[in-house]
Amino acid sequence: MAELEEILEKLLVPDNTVIRQATSQLREAFKNPAVVPALITVLGSSQNPQVRQYAAVLLRRRVVKQWTKLSPDVHAMLRESLLQVLLQESDSTVRNSAAQVVSVIAKHDLPANQWPKLLVFLQQHIKSEQPQQREMGMFLLSSITESANEQLRPHFTSLLQLFSSTLEDQQSKLVPFYTIRALTCLIECIGTEEIPLVRPLIPKVVGYINQILAIDEDKACDAMEIFDELVESEVSIVTPHLRTLVEFCLQIASNSSYGNNLRIKALHFVSWLARIKPKALVKNKLLLPTLSVVFPLMASPPNEDDGEDFDDDDDDDEVGDESEASRPCAVASQVLDVLALHFPPESVIPPLMQLVQPALTSEDPYNRKAALIALAVLAEGCADYIRNRYLEAALQTICRGLADQNTLVQNAALFALGQYSEYLQPDISKYSADILPLLFERLVNTSAESGQASPSISRTYYALETFCENLGEGILPYLPRLMEKLLVALSPSTSMQMKELAISAIGATANAAKEAMLPYFPQIVEFIKEYLSDTGSIERNILRVQAIDTLGVLARTIGASNFMPLADECVQLGLRLLQEDRDPDLRRCTYGLFASVSTILKSSIGKYLKDIVKYMIESLQSAEGIVTHYATEDDPSFLLEDEDLEGDEGVENDDDEVTGYSVENAYLEEKEDTCNALGEISENSGKEFLPYLDESFQEVLKLIQFPHPGVRKGAVMALGQFCNGYHSLLQEAGEEDKTALQRMLGTAIPTFIAVTTKDKDRSVAMATLQSLNEVLKAVKSLIIDEQGYHDAIAGAVRTVLMHKTACQQEDDDDVEDSDQQAEFDAMLIEYAGDILPSLATAVGGQIFAPYFAGFLPLLLKKTRKSCPVSDKSFAIGTISEVMLAMSHAIVPFVQHIFPVFMTSLKDEDDEVRSNTIYGLGILAFYGGDLITPQYPTILEALFVILSQNQPPRVVDNICGAVSRMIMANRNFLPLEKVFPGLLQCLPLKEDFEENDPVYSCIIELFSDQHPLIRQYLPQLLAIFSQVLPSDTLQDGIRSGLVSVIQNIHQQSPQRFQNILAEMPQEHAQVLMTAATVQAPG
């Protein structure tokens, strides 16, 4: 093998022919067992460092693949020679590669102590008097910990004690550096018993990084990796040093003399801690210092580190994905977003406003921009707080930003408006008369400048799209003007990106306008067909994807009969696209189109399901987009195929080569959307989906453990849809045998419970509770069988309400509980609370009563005066809905609930009062003899509220409550006073669910021939004439009212005609029609 060095030298020649020849020779050489000794010889003797480097890397690959196949003599030679190579090697790259070979062998040898000289070597060098030898020892140890951290576990205690001294090495800057690298690798394997030994090392780590900052920023940044490992693997180590670490990172982040990478690293650590230790940060009074660093960073202008091509107008990464943000100002805005999501709004917004308000009037446009971005990123996490306190003022500020002379500020205002439109519906819609004209004006001005999509026009479309999408019928007055502008943007002269923005906005508009889009439908379809046939460039493909998305929206909104002629063509088009193109975005949106069309075709989609499901299962199973990251990315062994290195058999696992995996976002979104679409198709296609149900269920079930939370969310939602769809099918078919469904539930329900309690992502837990709730509502008592699901479900909900699930754990032993919590945390509680009335309905009130006895104290605790409005509203609303589900089984709880509700009647918040009034009505209806003596007290309180200026929902709930009291026990009410007061408030204005008790009460009084009905007949008929044409009545109530009208007409025809004669003609016609047609039902 003397020629091996020559072969490796040829690989360095800049001649492809020579390299190909050398590669072929190398393949032949690797078939010879003597290649390993030859490589170690080259590594130790070649004068060319690149050749030595090639030899080391190839040697490592060989050892990784076939260590156990090498002879004992070769093992001994490697052990002896490698340590010598490390001592003599002068090139750091070669030394690193040689150390990696040592670490791979150590992974095999350490468990059985087969390389005692290695430990002696390490000990001699690490404890040497010579700094260079200590550096060599710690360097090698840090390399070994990368591959053999688990194998070093028996030595953890002595190693951690050793690190305590090596971190304080005053003669070398490298010894502490390699110590930190070694410690970083060990942390993931640290057990409870080692934590007390690691904690004292953290201040020493911080001290070293602080020293090295001024000397070597790159090493400081590398050393800070330990912070990331700590928060991901063993955050409890950090807790005692939280203040020190956060203050240290804030100091780095705020120092503009440092490079971007270092500052971003520091900000990311603060962001991680804010996610997982918010209470600890509040306790240590670190929120205000964090805001005091983050906001000025958001307002900082670009610096030299941002690159020569930095465009002031292009600030798209201000709120982009954290992994992609490249500037401290962008990451700072993301830190603020995390604070808004994970901290109580009461803690974040007031101190932030002290910074924002002066910035809004600053002469510096970067300050004004930062202020608007700050308002924007608060929208998601603090929506309720803003809605109740700041909405109008914030919108006025945003509108002033739209009129700012600086483009940066305008773009920030547009982004803020988009965020508010997305997260503050429906409240923001009432400002449409102020906002839409401003957006239309910007649309005209920016589009007129050119047919290109600048950051300004992109932000304009974002704001317009999010605002319009949830506007509902409120968009109709603006529809002609809006569609005129959007269709112009689709003209041939505009850029592909402009078309993409416009076609997306058309989809959003269709969500609001629905069938009112019909006049524009043919023209839109023609544009879409053109775009779908236009392939080629990346921009064209993006436009095609968006066109398919919009086509799916139109299928759901334009009206089934209007879209039906296109339905089959859409499915055929989708299947053709899937056959022609493997683009993940195209697949994702095509599956969404199939789901949309399934809402129209229903079982008629069956003839396509074999092909549709085949493609979707492939997407669920696909490993496309997974990128494997190797330990040595510049590995020259790319010249060889794996089989050239491995031989024919006995190949070992090569996990040592792999440092990690990543998945491209498009493929993640494809899997998530595949789950969503497959679940919906299963519900819509009925019996046609049966042949594919089991395979689909099993494939989706596998994704419950998928690393990406979006995919897990899609999976839990689809599992629920499979169960619900199959249940509906059995119900329609009148099938009595529910064995297969019970088997599905036997898998789905325990899965839901496990994910709720064990998944560390809140959004996944919320999606799981939502899916569980939908299943509970659909299958009801089927879910309650001998397997005791009701116990498990109640237990999971209780775990959420007690903040004991994995995604709620902050792991703080001494952080006090607080009434205040982040709105994002409160949402999880609300999803759990929604389960309770569904569970009560499923099992029945008597069975649920013991569970309610356990839940009630947890819910009542959230009604305290110090609790946020959202908590009080949730708790009272949940108790009320549970009482409705339990009916008369609530009697034992009346004495506990009634006084709390009476106190809550005086709450300042409209929603809390409204929910309380609703609950009092339920309590009065089902509370029996315990509550009837309280009727006068309840009635007096309700009429006091009514005498004040109240919003419509509160008034509607008073009507519902009074109606329930009348039906429950009218003898305890002064009906001659109450009834006319009730009629004065009808018809209901907002909470139309209360139509049921209100008109049930009137129908009951009519059936009992109560004299008040005849006394107030004109008022009643006037109310009926207004409510019957609306779509706010349930069919049973509508038919009951029609029956009442017909009876009145038959019993008192002349009086009936006299009353109608006094009415507006259209109202009289409604009553006459009802009186003379056969009542439904």
Rosetta blueprint (number, residue, H / E / L):
1 M L
2 A L
3 E L
4 L H
5 E H
6 E H
7 I H
8 L H
9 E H
10 K H
11 L L
12 L L
13 V L
14 P L
15 D L
16 N H
17 T H
18 V H
19 I H
20 R H
21 Q H
22 A H
23 T H
24 S H
25 Q H
26 L H
27 R H
28 E H
29 A H
30 F L
31 K L
32 N L
33 P L
34 A L
35 V H
36 V H
37 P H
38 A H
39 L H
40 I H
41 T H
42 V H
43 L H
44 G H
45 S H
46 S L
47 Q L
48 N L
49 P H
50 Q H
51 V H
52 R H
53 Q H
54 Y H
55 A H
56 A H
57 V H
58 L H
59 L H
60 R H
61 R H
62 R H
63 V H
64 V H
65 K H
66 Q H
67 W H
68 T H
69 K H
70 L L
71 S L
72 P H
73 D H
74 V H
75 H H
76 A H
77 M H
78 L H
79 R H
80 E H
81 S H
82 L H
83 L H
84 Q H
85 V H
86 L H
87 L H
88 Q H
89 E L
90 S L
91 D L
92 S H
93 T H
94 V H
95 R H
96 N H
97 S H
98 A H
99 A H
100 Q H
101 V H
102 V H
103 S H
104 V H
105 I H
106 A H
107 K H
108 H H
109 D H
110 L H
111 P H
112 A H
113 N L
114 Q L
115 W L
116 P H
117 K H
118 L H
119 L H
120 V H
121 F H
122 L H
123 Q H
124 Q H
125 H H
126 I H
127 K L
128 S L
129 E L
130 Q L
131 P H
132 Q H
133 Q H
134 R H
135 E H
136 M H
137 G H
138 M H
139 F H
140 L H
141 L H
142 S H
143 S H
144 I H
145 T H
146 E H
147 S H
148 A H
149 N L
150 E L
151 Q L
152 L L
153 R H
154 P H
155 H H
156 F H
157 T H
158 S H
159 L H
160 L H
161 Q H
162 L H
163 F H
164 S H
165 S H
166 T H
167 L L
168 E L
169 D L
170 Q L
171 Q L
172 S L
173 K L
174 L H
175 V H
176 P H
177 F H
178 Y H
179 T H
180 I H
181 R H
182 A H
183 L H
184 T H
185 C H
186 L H
187 I H
188 E L
189 C L
190 I L
191 G L
192 T H
193 E H
194 E H
195 I H
196 P H
197 L H
198 V H
199 R L
200 P L
201 L H
202 I H
203 P H
204 K H
205 V H
206 V H
207 G H
208 Y H
209 I H
210 N H
211 Q H
212 I H
213 L L
214 A L
215 I L
216 D L
217 E H
218 D H
219 K H
220 A H
221 C H
222 D H
223 A H
224 M L
225 E H
226 I H
227 F H
228 D H
229 E H
230 L H
231 V H
232 E H
233 S H
234 E L
235 V H
236 S H
237 I H
238 V L
239 T H
240 P H
241 H H
242 L H
243 R H
244 T H
245 L H
246 V H
247 E H
248 F H
249 C H
250 L H
251 Q H
252 I H
253 A H
254 S H
255 N L
256 S L
257 S L
258 Y L
259 G L
260 N H
261 N H
262 L H
263 R H
264 I H
265 K H
266 A H
267 L H
268 H H
269 F H
270 V H
271 S H
272 W H
273 L H
274 A H
275 R H
276 I H
277 K L
278 P H
279 K H
280 A H
281 L H
282 V H
283 K H
284 N L
285 K L
286 L L
287 L H
288 L H
289 P H
290 T H
291 L H
292 S H
293 V H
294 V H
295 F H
296 P H
297 L H
298 M H
299 A L
300 S L
301 P L
302 P L
303 N L
304 E H
305 D H
306 D H
307 G L
308 E L
309 D L
310 F L
311 D L
312 D L
313 D L
314 D L
315 D L
316 D H
317 D H
318 E H
319 V H
320 G L
321 D L
322 E L
323 S L
324 E L
325 A L
326 S L
327 R L
328 P H
329 C H
330 A H
331 V H
332 A H
333 S H
334 Q H
335 V H
336 L H
337 D H
338 V H
339 L H
340 A H
341 L H
342 H H
343 F L
344 P L
345 P H
346 E H
347 S H
348 V H
349 I H
350 P H
351 P H
352 L H
353 M H
354 Q H
355 L H
356 V H
357 Q H
358 P H
359 A H
360 L H
361 T L
362 S L
363 E L
364 D L
365 P H
366 Y H
367 N H
368 R H
369 K H
370 A H
371 A H
372 L H
373 I H
374 A H
375 L H
376 A H
377 V H
378 L H
379 A H
380 E H
381 G H
382 C L
383 A H
384 D H
385 Y H
386 I H
387 R H
388 N H
389 R H
390 Y L
391 L H
392 E H
393 A H
394 A H
395 L H
396 Q H
397 T H
398 I H
399 C H
400 R H
401 G H
402 L H
403 A L
404 D L
405 Q L
406 N L
407 T H
408 L H
409 V H
410 Q H
411 N H
412 A H
413 A H
414 L H
415 F H
416 A H
417 L H
418 G H
419 Q H
420 Y H
421 S H
422 E H
423 Y H
424 L L
425 Q L
426 P L
427 D H
428 I H
429 S H
430 K H
431 Y H
432 S H
433 A H
434 D H
435 I H
436 L H
437 P H
438 L H
439 L H
440 F H
441 E H
442 R H
443 L H
444 V H
445 N H
446 T H
447 S H
448 A H
449 E H
450 S L
451 G L
452 Q L
453 A L
454 S L
455 P H
456 S H
457 I H
458 S H
459 R H
460 T H
461 Y H
462 Y H
463 A H
464 L H
465 E H
466 T H
467 F H
468 C H
469 E H
470 N L
471 L L
472 G H
473 E H
474 G H
475 I H
476 L H
477 P H
478 Y H
479 L H
480 P H
481 R H
482 L H
483 M H
484 E H
485 K H
486 L H
487 L H
488 V H
489 A L
490 L L
491 S L
492 P L
493 S L
494 T L
495 S L
496 M H
497 Q H
498 M H
499 K H
500 E H
501 L H
502 A H
503 I H
504 S H
505 A H
506 I H
507 G H
508 A H
509 T H
510 A H
511 N H
512 A H
513 A H
514 K H
515 E H
516 A H
517 M H
518 L H
519 P H
520 Y H
521 F H
522 P H
523 Q H
524 I H
525 V H
526 E H
527 F H
528 I H
529 K H
530 E H
531 Y H
532 L H
533 S L
534 D L
535 T L
536 G L
537 S L
538 I H
539 E H
540 R H
541 N H
542 I H
543 L H
544 R H
545 V H
546 Q H
547 A H
548 I H
549 D H
550 T H
551 L H
552 G H
553 V H
554 L H
555 A H
556 R H
557 T H
558 I L
559 G L
560 A H
561 S H
562 N H
563 F H
564 M H
565 P H
566 L H
567 A H
568 D H
569 E H
570 C H
571 V H
572 Q H
573 L H
574 G H
575 L H
576 R H
577 L H
578 L H
579 Q H
580 E H
581 D L
582 R L
583 D L
584 P H
585 D H
586 L H
587 R H
588 R H
589 C H
590 T H
591 Y H
592 G H
593 L H
594 F H
595 A H
596 S H
597 V H
598 S H
599 T H
600 I H
601 L H
602 K H
603 S H
604 S H
605 I H
606 G H
607 K H
608 Y H
609 L H
610 K H
611 D H
612 I H
613 V H
614 K H
615 Y H
616 M H
617 I H
618 E H
619 S H
620 L H
621 Q H
622 S L
623 A L
624 E L
625 G L
626 I E
627 V E
628 T E
629 H E
630 Y E
631 A L
632 T L
633 E L
634 D L
635 D L
636 P H
637 S H
638 F H
639 L H
640 L L
641 E L
642 D H
643 E H
644 D H
645 L H
646 E H
647 G L
648 D L
649 E L
650 G L
651 V L
652 E L
653 N L
654 D L
655 D H
656 D H
657 E H
658 V E
659 T E
660 G E
661 Y E
662 S E
663 V E
664 E L
665 N H
666 A H
667 Y H
668 L H
669 E H
670 E H
671 K H
672 E H
673 D H
674 T H
675 C H
676 N H
677 A H
678 L H
679 G H
680 E H
681 I H
682 S H
683 E H
684 N H
685 S L
686 G H
687 K H
688 E H
689 F H
690 L H
691 P H
692 Y H
693 L H
694 D H
695 E H
696 S H
697 F H
698 Q H
699 E H
700 V H
701 L H
702 K H
703 L H
704 I H
705 Q H
706 F L
707 P L
708 H L
709 P H
710 G H
711 V H
712 R H
713 K H
714 G H
715 A H
716 V H
717 M H
718 A H
719 L H
720 G H
721 Q H
722 F H
723 C H
724 N H
725 G H
726 Y H
727 H H
728 S H
729 L H
730 L H
731 Q H
732 E H
733 A H
734 G L
735 E L
736 E L
737 D L
738 K L
739 T H
740 A H
741 L H
742 Q H
743 R H
744 M H
745 L H
746 G H
747 T H
748 A H
749 I H
750 P H
751 T H
752 F H
753 I H
754 A H
755 V H
756 T H
757 T H
758 K H
759 D L
760 K L
761 D L
762 R H
763 S H
764 V H
765 A H
766 M H
767 A H
768 T H
769 L H
770 Q H
771 S H
772 L H
773 N H
774 E H
775 V H
776 L H
777 K H
778 A H
779 V H
780 K H
781 S H
782 L H
783 I H
784 I L
785 D L
786 E L
787 Q L
788 G L
789 Y H
790 H H
791 D H
792 A H
793 I H
794 A H
795 G H
796 A H
797 V H
798 R H
799 T H
800 V H
801 L H
802 M L
803 H L
804 K L
805 T L
806 A H
807 C H
808 Q H
809 Q L
810 E L
811 D L
812 D L
813 D L
814 D L
815 V L
816 E L
817 D L
818 S L
819 D L
820 Q L
821 Q L
822 A L
823 E H
824 F H
825 D H
826 A H
827 M H
828 L H
829 I H
830 E H
831 Y H
832 A H
833 G H
834 D H
835 I H
836 L H
837 P H
838 S H
839 L H
840 A H
841 T H
842 A H
843 V H
844 G L
845 G H
846 Q H
847 I H
848 F H
849 A H
850 P H
851 Y H
852 F H
853 A H
854 G H
855 F H
856 L H
857 P H
858 L H
859 L H
860 L H
861 K H
862 K H
863 T H
864 R L
865 K L
866 S L
867 C L
868 P L
869 V H
870 S H
871 D H
872 K H
873 S H
874 F H
875 A H
876 I H
877 G H
878 T H
879 I H
880 S H
881 E H
882 V H
883 M H
884 L H
885 A H
886 M H
887 S H
888 H H
889 A H
890 I H
891 V H
892 P H
893 F H
894 V H
895 Q H
896 H H
897 I H
898 F H
899 P H
900 V H
901 F H
902 M H
903 T H
904 S H
905 L L
906 K L
907 D L
908 E L
909 D L
910 D H
911 E H
912 V H
913 R H
914 S H
915 N H
916 T H
917 I H
918 Y H
919 G H
920 L H
921 G H
922 I H
923 L H
924 A H
925 F H
926 Y H
927 G L
928 G H
929 D H
930 L H
931 I L
932 T H
933 P H
934 Q H
935 Y H
936 P H
937 T H
938 I H
939 L H
940 E H
941 A H
942 L H
943 F H
944 V H
945 I H
946 L H
947 S H
948 Q L
949 N L
950 Q L
951 P L
952 P H
953 R H
954 V H
955 V H
956 D H
957 N H
958 I H
959 C H
960 G H
961 A H
962 V H
963 S H
964 R H
965 M H
966 I H
967 M H
968 A H
969 N H
970 R H
971 N H
972 F H
973 L L
974 P L
975 L H
976 E H
977 K H
978 V H
979 F H
980 P H
981 G H
982 L H
983 L H
984 Q H
985 C L
986 L L
987 P L
988 L L
989 K L
990 E L
991 D L
992 F H
993 E H
994 E H
995 N H
996 D H
997 P H
998 V H
999 Y H
1000 S H
1001 C H
1002 I H
1003 I H
1004 E H
1005 L H
1006 F H
1007 S H
1008 D L
1009 Q L
1010 H L
1011 P H
1012 L H
1013 I H
1014 R H
1015 Q H
1016 Y L
1017 L H
1018 P H
1019 Q H
1020 L H
1021 L H
1022 A H
1023 I H
1024 F H
1025 S H
1026 Q H
1027 V H
1028 L L
1029 P L
1030 S L
1031 D L
1032 T L
1033 L L
1034 Q L
1035 D H
1036 G H
1037 I H
1038 R H
1039 S H
1040 G H
1041 L H
1042 V H
1043 S H
1044 V H
1045 I H
1046 Q H
1047 N H
1048 I H
1049 H H
1050 Q H
1051 Q H
1052 S L
1053 P H
1054 Q H
1055 R H
1056 F H
1057 Q H
1058 N H
1059 I H
1060 L H
1061 A H
1062 E L
1063 M L
1064 P L
1065 Q H
1066 E H
1067 H H
1068 A H
1069 Q H
1070 V H
1071 L H
1072 M H
1073 T H
1074 A H
1075 A H
1076 T H
1077 V L
1078 Q L
1079 A L
1080 P L
1081 G L
